[in-house]
Amino acid sequence: MVHRISNILARFPENEGSVRKLIQESREFEALCQEYMNTSQELGYFTKRREPAIQADALQKRRIAVEEEILTRIEGYKPA
């Protein structure tokens, strides 16, 4: 579990308690954290290989969208 949320904790260290609680209580939040980690790894891979900017740009946008969803959940919004 710690490896899966390490990127989230690094990004939002002030919300560590909320992140740990959400990861234990919500499979959807856990899946978002996993997606964030996977996307970050893919982005790192494409950046190191200097792949076409279109791929890296799409991954960056996806990571930002997932990050925004994670922050929304941390701040207390619960989807219907």
SEKEDREN-230715 format. One record per residue: residue number from 1; residue in one letter; x, y, z of N, C-alpha, C, O in turn. Coordinates in steps of 0.001 Angstrom, whole numbers, plus 524288, in hexadecimal, padded with zeros to 5 digits. Layout:
# SEKEDREN-230715
@num:NUM	residuo:a	n.u:X	n.v:Y	n.w:Z	ca.u:X	ca.v:Y	ca.w:Z	c.u:X	c.v:Y	c.w:Z	o.u:X	o.v:Y	o.w:Z
...
***
This chain:
# SEKEDREN-230715
@num:1	residuo:m	n.u:80338	n.v:7FB52	n.w:80000	ca.u:80000	ca.v:80000	ca.w:80000	c.u:8035C	c.v:804E3	c.w:80000	o.u:8022F	o.v:80899	o.w:7FD2D
@num:2	residuo:v	n.u:80781	n.v:804FB	n.w:80316	ca.u:80AAE	ca.v:809B9	ca.w:8038A	c.u:80D00	c.v:80B49	c.w:7FE4C	o.u:80D20	o.v:80FE7	o.w:7FCF5
@num:3	residuo:h	n.u:80ED8	n.v:8076A	n.w:7FB50	ca.u:8111B	ca.v:808A4	ca.w:7F63B	c.u:80D11	c.v:80B27	c.w:7F2A0	o.u:80E45	o.v:80EBD	o.w:7EFA9
@num:4	residuo:r	n.u:80850	n.v:80938	n.w:7F2F2	ca.u:80416	ca.v:80B21	ca.w:7EF93	c.u:802B8	c.v:810D2	c.w:7F0BE	o.u:8014F	o.v:813B8	o.w:7ED2D
@num:5	residuo:i	n.u:8031A	n.v:81273	n.w:7F59D	ca.u:80198	ca.v:817CB	ca.w:7F6F6	c.u:80638	c.v:81B74	c.w:7F7CE	o.u:80578	o.v:82004	o.w:7F920
@num:6	residuo:s	n.u:80AF6	n.v:81985	n.w:7F711	ca.u:80F82	ca.v:81CD8	ca.w:7F81B	c.u:80F84	c.v:821C0	c.w:7F4B6	o.u:810EE	o.v:825F4	o.w:7F692
@num:7	residuo:n	n.u:80DF4	n.v:82146	n.w:7EFC2	ca.u:80DB5	ca.v:825E4	ca.w:7EC5A	c.u:8099F	c.v:829C9	c.w:7EE41	o.u:80A70	o.v:82E85	o.w:7EE0B
@num:8	residuo:i	n.u:8053C	n.v:827BD	n.w:7F01B	ca.u:80112	ca.v:82B20	ca.w:7F20D	c.u:802CE	c.v:82DD9	c.w:7F70D	o.u:801DC	o.v:83283	o.w:7F7BF
@num:9	residuo:l	n.u:80554	n.v:82AF0	n.w:7FA84	ca.u:80734	ca.v:82D4E	ca.w:7FF62	c.u:80B6D	c.v:8315B	c.w:7FE53	o.u:80BBB	o.v:8354F	o.w:8010C
@num:10	residuo:a	n.u:80EAB	n.v:83068	n.w:7FA67	ca.u:812A9	ca.v:8343C	ca.w:7F8FE	c.u:8102A	c.v:83925	c.w:7F6BE	o.u:81200	o.v:83D7D	o.w:7F7AF
@num:11	residuo:r	n.u:80BFE	n.v:8386F	n.w:7F3C7	ca.u:80954	ca.v:83CDF	ca.w:7F14C	c.u:80605	c.v:83FF3	c.w:7F529	o.u:805BC	o.v:844BC	o.w:7F4D4
@num:12	residuo:f	n.u:80380	n.v:83D39	n.w:7F8D8	ca.u:80008	ca.v:83FB6	ca.w:7FCA1	c.u:80191	c.v:83E2B	c.w:8023A	o.u:7FE7A	o.v:83BAE	o.w:804F1
@num:13	residuo:p	n.u:8063F	n.v:83F97	n.w:803F9	ca.u:80809	ca.v:83DDA	ca.w:80928	c.u:804A8	c.v:83FE9	c.w:80DA4	o.u:80464	o.v:83D7C	o.w:811C9
@num:14	residuo:e	n.u:80226	n.v:84440	n.w:80CD8	ca.u:7FEE5	ca.v:8468D	ca.w:810F5	c.u:7F9DE	c.v:84372	c.w:811CF	o.u:7F71E	o.v:84452	o.w:815A8
@num:15	residuo:n	n.u:7F8A9	n.v:83FE0	n.w:80E4E	ca.u:7F3DD	ca.v:83CC8	ca.w:80EA7	c.u:7F4EA	c.v:83700	c.w:80FA5	o.u:7F1BE	o.v:833B3	o.w:80E2C
@num:16	residuo:e	n.u:7F93B	n.v:835BF	n.w:81214	ca.u:7FAB9	ca.v:83049	ca.w:812CF	c.u:7F685	c.v:82D24	c.w:815A5	o.u:7F547	o.v:828C7	o.w:8140B
@num:17	residuo:g	n.u:7F45E	n.v:82F45	n.w:819C0	ca.u:7F054	ca.v:82C83	ca.w:81CB1	c.u:7EB92	c.v:82B4B	c.w:81963	o.u:7E985	o.v:826F2	o.w:81988
@num:18	residuo:s	n.u:7E9D7	n.v:82F1C	n.w:8166E	ca.u:7E54D	ca.v:82E57	ca.w:81306	c.u:7E667	c.v:82A51	c.w:80ED1	o.u:7E313	o.v:8270F	o.w:80D9F
@num:19	residuo:v	n.u:7EB10	n.v:82A88	n.w:80C91	ca.u:7EC7B	ca.v:826D6	ca.w:80870	c.u:7EC89	c.v:8214B	c.w:80A99	o.u:7EA63	o.v:81DBA	o.w:80831
@num:20	residuo:r	n.u:7EEF3	n.v:8208F	n.w:80F14	ca.u:7EF36	ca.v:81B4F	ca.w:8116B	c.u:7E9BD	c.v:81940	c.w:812BB	o.u:7E89E	o.v:814A3	o.w:811F4
@num:21	residuo:k	n.u:7E66E	n.v:81C9B	n.w:814AB	ca.u:7E11E	ca.v:81AFE	ca.w:815F8	c.u:7DE18	c.v:8198F	c.w:81101	o.u:7DB73	o.v:8158C	o.w:810D9
@num:22	residuo:l	n.u:7DE7B	n.v:81CCD	n.w:80D00	ca.u:7DBB7	ca.v:81BC9	ca.w:80819	c.u:7DD98	c.v:816C1	c.w:80577	o.u:7DA75	o.v:813CD	o.w:80354
@num:23	residuo:i	n.u:7E2A0	n.v:815D1	n.w:805A0	ca.u:7E4B1	ca.v:8112B	ca.w:80311	c.u:7E2BA	c.v:80C34	c.w:805C6	o.u:7E224	o.v:80824	o.w:80346
@num:24	residuo:q	n.u:7E1BB	n.v:80C8A	n.w:80AD4	ca.u:7DFB7	ca.v:8080A	ca.w:80DBE	c.u:7D9D6	c.v:80759	c.w:80CFE	o.u:7D7E0	o.v:802F6	o.w:80D30
@num:25	residuo:e	n.u:7D714	n.v:80B8E	n.w:80C29	ca.u:7D15F	ca.v:80B5F	ca.w:80C03	c.u:7CF07	c.v:80B2E	c.w:8068A	o.u:7CA81	o.v:809AA	o.w:805F3
@num:26	residuo:s	n.u:7D1F0	n.v:80CA9	n.w:80291	ca.u:7CF9A	ca.v:80D46	ca.w:7FD67	c.u:7D2D7	c.v:80A93	c.w:7F931	o.u:7D754	o.v:80C00	o.w:7F839
@num:27	residuo:r	n.u:7D086	n.v:806B4	n.w:7F6BF	ca.u:7D329	ca.v:80412	ca.w:7F25B	c.u:7D3C9	c.v:807C9	c.w:7EDBD	o.u:7D799	o.v:8076D	o.w:7EAD3
@num:28	residuo:e	n.u:7D00A	n.v:80B5D	n.w:7ED10	ca.u:7D06F	ca.v:80F1C	ca.w:7E8C1	c.u:7D51F	c.v:812BE	c.w:7E988	o.u:7D7F3	o.v:813F3	o.w:7E5D6
@num:29	residuo:f	n.u:7D5E4	n.v:81472	n.w:7EE5E	ca.u:7DA59	ca.v:817D4	ca.w:7EF7A	c.u:7DF69	c.v:814CD	c.w:7EEB4	o.u:7E334	o.v:816DA	o.w:7EC92
@num:30	residuo:e	n.u:7DF6F	n.v:80FF5	n.w:7F070	ca.u:7E408	ca.v:80C9F	ca.w:7EFAD	c.u:7E545	c.v:80C0E	c.w:7E9DE	o.u:7E9D0	o.v:80C41	o.w:7E84E
@num:31	residuo:a	n.u:7E138	n.v:80B59	n.w:7E6B1	ca.u:7E1EF	ca.v:80AE0	ca.w:7E103	c.u:7E3FE	c.v:80FFB	c.w:7DEB1	o.u:7E740	o.v:80FDE	o.w:7DB27
@num:32	residuo:l	n.u:7E22B	n.v:8145F	n.w:7E09A	ca.u:7E431	ca.v:8196A	ca.w:7DEC5	c.u:7E9FA	c.v:819FA	c.w:7E00A	o.u:7ED09	o.v:81BD0	o.w:7DCD1
@num:33	residuo:c	n.u:7EB73	n.v:81864	n.w:7E4BD	ca.u:7F0F9	ca.v:818A8	ca.w:7E643	c.u:7F449	c.v:81523	c.w:7E2CC	o.u:7F89B	o.v:81694	o.w:7E141
@num:34	residuo:q	n.u:7F23F	n.v:81086	n.w:7E197	ca.u:7F509	ca.v:80CEC	ca.w:7DE25	c.u:7F598	c.v:80F43	c.w:7D8B6	o.u:7F9C5	o.v:80EF9	o.w:7D657
@num:35	residuo:e	n.u:7F162	n.v:81194	n.w:7D6BD	ca.u:7F19A	ca.v:8140B	ca.w:7D194	c.u:7F57E	c.v:81890	c.w:7D182	o.u:7F85A	o.v:81941	o.w:7CDB4
@num:36	residuo:y	n.u:7F59C	n.v:81BA1	n.w:7D5B5	ca.u:7F94B	ca.v:81FF9	ca.w:7D610	c.u:7FEE9	c.v:81DF0	c.w:7D5E4	o.u:80239	o.v:82017	o.w:7D326
@num:37	residuo:m	n.u:7FFEE	n.v:819C1	n.w:7D8DB	ca.u:80527	ca.v:81779	ca.w:7D8F7	c.u:806A6	c.v:8155B	c.w:7D393	o.u:80AF7	o.v:81653	o.w:7D1AE
@num:38	residuo:n	n.u:8030F	n.v:81276	n.w:7D11F	ca.u:80428	ca.v:8103D	ca.w:7CBF6	c.u:80523	c.v:8147A	c.w:7C7E5	o.u:808BD	o.v:81412	o.w:7C4BC
@num:39	residuo:t	n.u:801ED	n.v:81880	n.w:7C801	ca.u:80285	ca.v:81CC7	ca.w:7C443	c.u:807A9	c.v:81F9E	c.w:7C517	o.u:80A4B	o.v:82106	o.w:7C152
@num:40	residuo:s	n.u:8091A	n.v:82078	n.w:7C9FB	ca.u:80E19	ca.v:8230B	ca.w:7CB22	c.u:812AF	c.v:81FCA	c.w:7C925	o.u:81673	o.v:821E5	o.w:7C705
@num:41	residuo:q	n.u:81255	n.v:81AAB	n.w:7C9DA	ca.u:8167F	ca.v:8173E	ca.w:7C7F3	c.u:816D2	c.v:81752	c.w:7C1FE	o.u:81B17	o.v:81795	o.w:7BFCB
@num:42	residuo:e	n.u:8125E	n.v:8171A	n.w:7BF6B	ca.u:81245	ca.v:8174F	ca.w:7B9B2	c.u:8147E	c.v:81C7F	c.w:7B7BE	o.u:81781	o.v:81CA0	o.w:7B3FE
@num:43	residuo:l	n.u:812FE	n.v:820B6	n.w:7BA4C	ca.u:814E8	ca.v:825DA	ca.w:7B8C5	c.u:81AD5	c.v:8261F	c.w:7B960	o.u:81D8E	o.v:82832	o.w:7B5FF
@num:44	residuo:g	n.u:81CC7	n.v:82407	n.w:7BDAC	ca.u:82273	ca.v:823E1	ca.w:7BE77	c.u:82531	c.v:820C1	c.w:7BA3B	o.u:82953	o.v:82252	o.w:7B855
@num:45	residuo:y	n.u:822F1	n.v:81C64	n.w:7B8C2	ca.u:82528	ca.v:8191A	ca.w:7B4A8	c.u:82569	c.v:81C12	c.w:7AF78	o.u:82979	o.v:81C1E	o.w:7ACE6
@num:46	residuo:f	n.u:8211A	n.v:81E89	n.w:7ADF0	ca.u:820FC	ca.v:82151	ca.w:7A8FB	c.u:8248C	c.v:82617	c.w:7A913	o.u:826E4	o.v:82778	o.w:7A51C
@num:47	residuo:t	n.u:824EF	n.v:82891	n.w:7AD8A	ca.u:82852	ca.v:82D25	ca.w:7ADF9	c.u:82E0B	c.v:82B94	c.w:7AD6E	o.u:8310C	o.v:82E30	o.w:7AABA
@num:48	residuo:k	n.u:82F8D	n.v:8274B	n.w:7B003	ca.u:834FD	ca.v:82579	ca.w:7AFB3	c.u:83669	c.v:823CA	c.w:7AA2F	o.u:83AC7	o.v:824B7	o.w:7A865
@num:49	residuo:r	n.u:832CB	n.v:8215C	n.w:7A78A	ca.u:833D1	ca.v:81F7A	ca.w:7A23D	c.u:83322	c.v:823BE	c.w:79E26	o.u:8343C	o.v:822F5	o.w:79989
@num:50	residuo:r	n.u:83155	n.v:8282E	n.w:79FE3	ca.u:83062	ca.v:82C99	ca.w:79C59	c.u:82CD0	c.v:82B0C	c.w:797E2	o.u:82DD0	o.v:82C1F	o.w:7934D
@num:51	residuo:e	n.u:8289A	n.v:82879	n.w:7996F	ca.u:82496	ca.v:826EA	ca.w:795B7	c.u:821CF	c.v:82BD1	c.w:793AF	o.u:82288	o.v:83015	o.w:795CA
@num:52	residuo:p	n.u:81EAE	n.v:82B30	n.w:78FA4	ca.u:81BE7	ca.v:82FBD	ca.w:78D83	c.u:818ED	c.v:832B9	c.w:791BA	o.u:8168C	o.v:83068	o.w:79534
@num:53	residuo:a	n.u:8191B	n.v:837BD	n.w:7915B	ca.u:816B5	ca.v:83B27	ca.w:79544	c.u:810E0	c.v:83A30	c.w:795D0	o.u:80EAE	o.v:83B25	o.w:799FC
@num:54	residuo:i	n.u:80E59	n.v:83858	n.w:791C1	ca.u:808B6	ca.v:83763	ca.w:791F9	c.u:80776	c.v:83346	c.w:7961A	o.u:803BE	o.v:833EA	o.w:79915
@num:55	residuo:q	n.u:80A79	n.v:82F1F	n.w:79651	ca.u:80992	ca.v:82B05	ca.w:79A2F	c.u:80A7E	c.v:82D0C	c.w:79FB3	o.u:80751	o.v:82C24	o.w:7A332
@num:56	residuo:a	n.u:80ECA	n.v:82FC4	n.w:7A078	ca.u:80FFB	ca.v:831E6	ca.w:7A5A3	c.u:80BE5	c.v:835ED	c.w:7A73E	o.u:80A5B	o.v:83629	o.w:7ABCB
@num:57	residuo:d	n.u:80A2B	n.v:8390E	n.w:7A38E	ca.u:80634	ca.v:83D05	ca.w:7A4B6	c.u:80113	c.v:83A7A	c.w:7A65F	o.u:7FE93	o.v:83C3D	o.w:7AA15
@num:58	residuo:a	n.u:7FF84	n.v:8365D	n.w:7A3A7	ca.u:7FAAB	ca.v:83399	ca.w:7A506	c.u:7FB1A	c.v:8312D	c.w:7AA74	o.u:7F762	o.v:83161	o.w:7AD7F
@num:59	residuo:l	n.u:7FF94	n.v:82EE8	n.w:7ABAE	ca.u:8005D	ca.v:82CA1	ca.w:7B0DF	c.u:80055	c.v:830D2	c.w:7B517	o.u:7FE2D	o.v:83009	o.w:7B951
@num:60	residuo:q	n.u:802B8	n.v:83540	n.w:7B3EC	ca.u:802C9	ca.v:83993	ca.w:7B7B6	c.u:7FD3D	c.v:83B71	c.w:7B8D7	o.u:7FBDE	o.v:83C6E	o.w:7BD57
@num:61	residuo:k	n.u:7FA13	n.v:83BED	n.w:7B4C7	ca.u:7F4A7	ca.v:83D98	ca.w:7B581	c.u:7F194	c.v:83993	c.w:7B8A8	o.u:7EE71	o.v:83AFE	o.w:7BC04
@num:62	residuo:r	n.u:7F278	n.v:83496	n.w:7B792	ca.u:7EFD4	ca.v:83078	ca.w:7BA82	c.u:7F169	c.v:83094	c.w:7C03B	o.u:7EE1F	o.v:83004	o.w:7C3B1
@num:63	residuo:r	n.u:7F677	n.v:8314E	n.w:7C136	ca.u:7F850	ca.v:83187	ca.w:7C69A	c.u:7F5F2	c.v:8362F	c.w:7C97E	o.u:7F47D	o.v:835B2	o.w:7CE0D
@num:64	residuo:i	n.u:7F58D	n.v:83A96	n.w:7C6F6	ca.u:7F335	ca.v:83F38	ca.w:7C95B	c.u:7ED7A	c.v:83E3E	c.w:7CAA9	o.u:7EBA4	o.v:83FB7	o.w:7CEDB
@num:65	residuo:a	n.u:7EAA8	n.v:83BC0	n.w:7C710	ca.u:7E523	ca.v:83A9B	ca.w:7C800	c.u:7E472	c.v:836E3	c.w:7CC9D	o.u:7E0F6	o.v:837A7	o.w:7CFD7
@num:66	residuo:v	n.u:7E7B2	n.v:832EB	n.w:7CCF0	ca.u:7E76A	ca.v:82F38	ca.w:7D14F	c.u:7E8DE	c.v:831FF	c.w:7D664	o.u:7E663	o.v:83127	o.w:7DA6C
@num:67	residuo:e	n.u:7ECD7	n.v:83544	n.w:7D632	ca.u:7EE74	ca.v:83839	ca.w:7DAD3	c.u:7EA08	c.v:83BB3	c.w:7DCC6	o.u:7E921	o.v:83C10	o.w:7E17B
@num:68	residuo:e	n.u:7E74A	n.v:83E3B	n.w:7D936	ca.u:7E2E7	ca.v:84190	ca.w:7DABB	c.u:7DE8C	c.v:83E5D	c.w:7DD44	o.u:7DC25	o.v:84016	o.w:7E10F
@num:69	residuo:e	n.u:7DD8D	n.v:839BB	n.w:7DB2C	ca.u:7D993	ca.v:83649	ca.w:7DD6D	c.u:7DB37	c.v:83483	c.w:7E2E5	o.u:7D7FA	o.v:83441	o.w:7E671
@num:70	residuo:i	n.u:7E025	n.v:83351	n.w:7E38D	ca.u:7E224	ca.v:831BC	ca.w:7E8AD	c.u:7E195	c.v:83638	c.w:7EC8C	o.u:7DFC4	o.v:83569	o.w:7F0ED
@num:71	residuo:l	n.u:7E31A	n.v:83ADE	n.w:7EB02	ca.u:7E2AF	ca.v:83F60	ca.w:7EE7D	c.u:7DD06	c.v:84072	c.w:7EFEF	o.u:7DBD9	o.v:841C8	o.w:7F467
@num:72	residuo:t	n.u:7D987	n.v:83FDC	n.w:7EC28	ca.u:7D3F4	ca.v:84095	ca.w:7ED37	c.u:7D21D	c.v:83CC2	c.w:7F164	o.u:7CF2D	o.v:83E35	o.w:7F4E9
@num:73	residuo:r	n.u:7D3D8	n.v:837E4	n.w:7F0FE	ca.u:7D25D	ca.v:833EE	ca.w:7F4E0	c.u:7D4C3	c.v:83526	c.w:7FA33	o.u:7D234	o.v:8348A	o.w:7FE39
@num:74	residuo:i	n.u:7D9A2	n.v:836DB	n.w:7FA36	ca.u:7DC3F	ca.v:83835	ca.w:7FF1E	c.u:7D951	c.v:83C98	c.w:801DE	o.u:7D8C3	o.v:83C8D	o.w:806A5
@num:75	residuo:e	n.u:7D775	n.v:8405F	n.w:7FED9	ca.u:7D4C2	ca.v:844DD	ca.w:80116	c.u:7CF2D	c.v:843B1	c.w:802D1	o.u:7CC7E	o.v:84717	o.w:804E9
@num:76	residuo:g	n.u:7CD70	n.v:83ED6	n.w:801EE	ca.u:7C876	ca.v:83D4C	ca.w:8041B	c.u:7C3F6	c.v:83C8D	c.w:80071	o.u:7BFBD	o.v:83AFE	o.w:80222
@num:77	residuo:y	n.u:7C4B2	n.v:83D9B	n.w:7FB74	ca.u:7C072	ca.v:83CBC	ca.w:7F7C5	c.u:7BFBE	c.v:836E8	c.w:7F6EA	o.u:7C389	o.v:8340D	o.w:7F628
@num:78	residuo:k	n.u:7BAE5	n.v:8352D	n.w:7F70B	ca.u:7B9BB	ca.v:82FAD	ca.w:7F614	c.u:7B639	c.v:82F55	c.w:7F151	o.u:7B1EB	o.v:8317B	o.w:7F14C
@num:79	residuo:p	n.u:7B814	n.v:82C97	n.w:7ED33	ca.u:7B4DA	ca.v:82C31	ca.w:7E884	c.u:7AFC6	c.v:8293D	c.w:7E990	o.u:7AF80	o.v:825EB	o.w:7ED08
@num:80	residuo:a	n.u:7ABD5	n.v:82A7D	n.w:7E68C	ca.u:7A6A8	ca.v:8280B	ca.w:7E744	c.u:7A6B5	c.v:8225F	c.w:7E5BD	o.u:7A2B2	o.v:81FBE	o.w:7E619
***
